[in-house]
């Protein structure tokens, strides 16, 4: 599983290192997406570029996120990060679709 975030091209390798070293990202690996920006897989040799000219990074997890709110805040506060795909405190339920069907998680 992964979470995507958008970064500016300027010093993008430094931004990747900063995010990878965040305490809340322990056990995660930031990977610059290559190929199409619209797919969640590396499907090309060029860096995936957004409509705004920024790069997409996929944060791959080796274990579950321990504190999603802290992770969202730390990533968003990192210089070079435009935004992330963690939607904390923005919903009252999560709808999950899988091979086993659809489930709804509520607090």
N, C-alpha and C positions, 0 to 999 in steps of 0.2 A: 504493500500500500504506500501511497505517497500523497503529499500536499504540495500544490504548486504555488509559487510566488513570482512576482515580476520585479526585475532589477534594472537599473540603468546600465548601459554599456560601459560607461566610464569606470575604470578600475573594477570591472566585474569579477575578476579573479580574487581581488581583495575582499569584496563583498561576500563571495562564496565562503572564503576562509572565516570571516567574521561570523556569519550565520552558523557555520559548522561548529564554531567554538562556543556558541551560546549555551549557558547551563541548561536551559529548557530543551535544547536540541540534542542533548546527550543521547547517543544511540541512533542518531539520524545522520544521513549522508546527503549533502546537497549536490545535485548533479545538473549541470547545464543541459537543457533540452536541445537536441539536435534534430533538424528536419522541420516538419510542419509544426506551427504553433498551435494548430487546432486539434492535434491528436495527443494522447498521453503517452506516446511511445517515441523512442528515438528512431526516426525513419528517414534519416538523411545525413549528409556530411556537413551541412551549413548550420550555424547557430539559429535556433528558432527565434524569430523576431515578431513582436506584437504589432498591432496597428499603430501604436505610438512610437515604434522604433526601439522598444526595450527588449530585454532578454527574459526568457522563462527558465526558472529553476524548479526542478522537482526534488522535494525533500523526501528521501526514501527512509523508511523506518525498519529497524531491526527488532523493535519492541513497541508496545503501545505508548501513546503520548501520556506522560504522567500528569501534566497540567496544561491543558490546551489554552487557557486564558493567559497564563504566563508566557507560553510559547508565542501566541499571537502578539502580545505586547512587546516582547523582546525582538521578534522579527520586524515588526512594524517600526520600531525605534532604531533600527540599524540603518546607518547612512548608506544610501545606494538602493535600498528596498523601496519600491513604489507601493506595493500592496501584496497581500497574501490571500490564500484560499481558506483560511480558518474563519468561520462566521460565528464567533462567540457572542453570546448575549444579543443575538439578532433574530431569534426565533423562539417559538414555544414548543416546537416538536421537530423531530427529524424522521423523515420517511426513508426507509432503507429497502432497496430492491436487490434481491440476490436469487440464486438458483433455487433457493428454498421458498421463494415467494416474497411478499411485501410485508414489512413490519413497521410499526410506528413507535418511536421512543419519545416519551414525554417525561419532564422532571417530576 
